[in-house]
Amino acid sequence: MITKDQLAELETCINERDMWELVKSYNNVIRDIKRFRIANKHLGQTPESVLFEYLDFANTSIRDDYDQSRLGR
């Protein structure tokens, strides 16, 4: 869990407009996951857990693609 000091530090270093865009996009994606019923509650999934698993997958894919391009493949 984030501490009050960390929260205060984040508020001073994160661009307010960027944060607004992030929250707006996050809410839109969560709404879409709910609307299309992608999360399976019987598997213990929530829209948030599906999103974070997808973000992890996407980050890994991007990193792997970057690593491959650096190797010239």
C-alpha positions in Angstrom: 0.0 0.0 0.0 1.2 3.5 -0.8 2.3 5.7 2.0 1.2 9.3 2.5 4.8 10.4 1.7 4.8 8.5 -1.5 1.4 9.9 -2.5 2.6 13.5 -1.8 5.8 12.8 -3.9 3.8 11.4 -6.8 1.5 14.4 -6.8 4.5 16.7 -7.2 6.2 14.8 -10.0 3.3 13.5 -12.1 1.9 15.8 -14.8 -1.7 16.5 -13.9 -2.9 16.2 -17.5 -1.1 12.8 -18.0 -2.7 11.5 -14.8 -6.1 12.7 -16.0 -5.6 10.9 -19.4 -4.4 7.7 -17.6 -7.4 7.6 -15.3 -9.8 8.3 -18.2 -8.3 5.6 -20.3 -8.2 3.2 -17.3 -11.9 3.7 -16.7 -12.7 3.2 -20.3 -10.8 -0.1 -20.6 -12.4 -1.4 -17.3 -15.8 -0.4 -18.7 -15.1 -2.3 -21.9 -13.9 -5.4 -20.1 -17.1 -5.4 -18.1 -19.3 -4.7 -21.2 -17.7 -7.6 -23.2 -17.7 -9.8 -20.1 -14.0 -10.7 -20.5 -13.3 -11.3 -16.8 -14.5 -14.6 -15.5 -15.5 -14.3 -11.9 -15.7 -18.1 -11.6 -11.9 -18.1 -12.2 -11.5 -15.4 -9.6 -10.9 -12.7 -12.2 -11.9 -9.1 -11.9 -11.8 -6.5 -14.7 -8.8 -5.0 -12.9 -7.0 -8.3 -12.7 -7.6 -9.0 -16.4 -6.3 -5.6 -17.3 -3.1 -5.9 -15.2 -2.4 -9.4 -16.6 -2.9 -8.0 -20.1 -0.5 -5.1 -19.3 2.1 -7.5 -18.1 1.7 -9.6 -21.3 1.9 -6.5 -23.5 5.0 -5.2 -21.6 6.7 -8.6 -22.0 5.8 -8.7 -25.7 7.1 -5.2 -26.4 10.3 -6.0 -24.5 10.8 -9.2 -26.3 10.3 -7.5 -29.7 12.7 -4.8 -28.7 15.3 -7.4 -27.6 14.9 -9.3 -30.9 15.3 -6.1 -33.0 18.5 -5.3 -31.1 19.8 -8.8 -32.0 19.0 -8.0 -35.6 16.3 -10.7 -36.0 
